[in-house]
């Protein structure tokens, strides 16, 4: 059961955040809160030591400060900042550098792809989709939550919580 929960919760919330950002250009605070609460529940259930749990929470706090600096400059949205912080809780300091690098590379690829696609007319099949019209508008931002969620999912199997759950099974 614990292994199934480990395989389900984080990936499902990451996928939901990415899809939500794509379709609405927003990431609900509930997603970030759920990630933080579920990390605590899963960490205790997996038997992570209290000091390690505190380090993971500190990692999330550090990412929140950094990401809100990016938000203050208008480089990312507030939902992106909170999602990055909640993801950092799950990944911990051991994977924070890889997360930042992966999210930056994926975000750059996503941004360039969307900017290039905005040059061409929107295909007729997408003209009835409000999210596609909004995403196609040049003044619209980039749904960076897709890159943040993807980077988190790439690194997740290497995390302490994943490995702890696998060791219990």
C-alpha positions in Angstrom: 0.0 0.0 0.0 2.8 2.4 0.9 4.6 1.7 -2.3 1.4 2.4 -4.3 0.9 5.6 -2.5 4.5 6.6 -3.2 4.0 5.9 -6.9 0.6 7.7 -7.0 0.5 10.9 -5.0 3.5 12.9 -6.2 3.2 12.0 -9.9 -0.6 12.5 -9.9 -0.3 16.0 -8.4 2.6 16.9 -10.7 0.6 15.9 -13.7 -2.4 17.8 -12.5 -0.3 20.9 -11.9 1.1 20.7 -15.4 -2.3 20.2 -17.1 -3.9 22.9 -15.0 -1.1 25.4 -15.9 -1.5 24.5 -19.6 -5.3 24.8 -19.6 -5.8 27.8 -17.3 -2.3 29.4 -16.8 -2.8 28.9 -13.0 -1.7 26.4 -10.5 -4.0 26.1 -7.5 -2.5 26.7 -4.0 -4.3 23.5 -3.1 -1.8 21.5 -5.2 1.2 22.9 -3.4 -0.4 22.5 0.0 -1.4 18.9 -0.8 2.2 18.2 -1.9 3.6 19.5 1.3 1.1 17.7 3.6 1.4 14.5 1.6 5.2 14.6 1.8 5.0 14.8 5.6 2.6 11.9 5.8 4.6 9.8 3.4 7.9 10.7 5.0 6.7 9.5 8.4 5.1 6.4 6.9 8.3 5.5 5.1 10.3 6.0 8.3 12.5 8.9 7.2 14.4 10.3 10.2 13.0 13.5 11.7 16.2 15.4 10.9 16.0 14.3 7.2 12.3 15.5 7.1 13.4 18.8 8.5 16.1 19.2 5.9 13.5 18.5 3.2 11.3 21.2 4.6 14.2 23.6 4.8 14.9 22.8 1.1 11.3 23.8 0.3 11.6 27.0 2.3 14.9 27.9 0.5 13.3 27.3 -2.9 10.3 29.3 -1.9 12.5 32.3 -1.1 14.5 31.9 -4.3 11.4 31.3 -6.5 9.6 34.3 -5.0 12.6 36.4 -6.0 12.0 35.2 -9.6 8.2 36.0 -9.2 9.0 39.5 -7.9 11.0 40.1 -11.1 8.1 38.9 -13.2 10.0 35.9 -14.6 7.6 33.2 -13.2 4.1 33.2 -11.8 3.2 32.8 -8.1 1.8 29.4 -8.7 5.1 28.3 -10.3 7.0 29.6 -7.3 4.8 27.6 -4.9 5.0 24.5 -7.0 8.8 24.7 -7.2 8.9 25.0 -3.4 6.5 22.1 -2.8 8.5 20.0 -5.3 11.7 20.9 -3.6 10.3 19.5 -0.3 10.0 16.1 -2.0 13.4 16.2 -3.7 15.5 17.6 -0.9 18.9 19.4 -1.2 20.5 16.3 -2.7 18.5 16.9 -5.9 17.9 20.6 -5.8 20.7 21.5 -8.3 19.5 18.9 -10.7 16.0 20.1 -10.3 16.9 23.7 -11.1 19.0 22.7 -14.1 16.3 20.3 -15.5 13.5 22.8 -15.0 15.6 25.5 -16.6 16.4 23.4 -19.7 12.9 22.1 -20.0 11.4 25.5 -19.4 13.7 27.0 -22.1 12.7 24.3 -24.6 9.0 24.8 -23.7 9.4 28.6 -24.1 11.1 28.5 -27.4 8.6 25.9 -28.7 5.6 28.0 -27.7 7.2 31.2 -29.1 7.9 29.5 -32.4 4.4 28.0 -32.6 2.9 31.4 -32.0 4.4 32.5 -35.3 2.1 30.2 -37.2 -1.7 30.4 -37.4 -3.6 28.3 -34.9 -4.9 25.1 -36.5 -8.7 25.1 -37.1 -9.3 22.2 -34.7 -7.9 24.3 -31.8 -9.8 27.5 -32.6 -12.7 26.3 -30.5 -10.4 25.7 -27.5 -10.1 28.7 -25.2 -6.8 27.4 -23.6 -5.2 27.0 -27.1 -6.3 30.5 -28.1 -4.9 32.0 -24.9 -1.6 30.1 -25.2 -1.3 31.2 -28.8 -1.6 34.9 -28.0 1.9 36.6 -28.1 1.3 38.5 -24.9 0.4 35.4 -22.9 3.0 34.0 -20.6 4.5 30.5 -20.7 2.9 27.7 -18.6 6.2 27.0 -16.8 4.5 24.6 -14.4 4.8 22.1 -17.2 8.6 22.3 -17.0 8.6 22.3 -13.2 6.4 19.3 -12.9 8.3 17.4 -15.6 11.7 18.1 -13.9 10.3 16.9 -10.6 8.9 13.7 -12.2 12.3 13.0 -13.8 14.1 13.2 -10.5 11.5 11.6 -8.3 12.7 8.0 -8.6 16.0 9.0 -7.1 14.6 10.7 -4.0 14.9 9.6 -0.4 11.2 9.1 0.0 11.0 6.9 -3.2 13.9 4.8 -2.0 12.6 4.5 1.5 9.2 3.2 0.2 10.9 0.8 -2.1 13.1 -0.5 0.8 10.0 -1.2 3.0 8.4 -3.4 0.3 
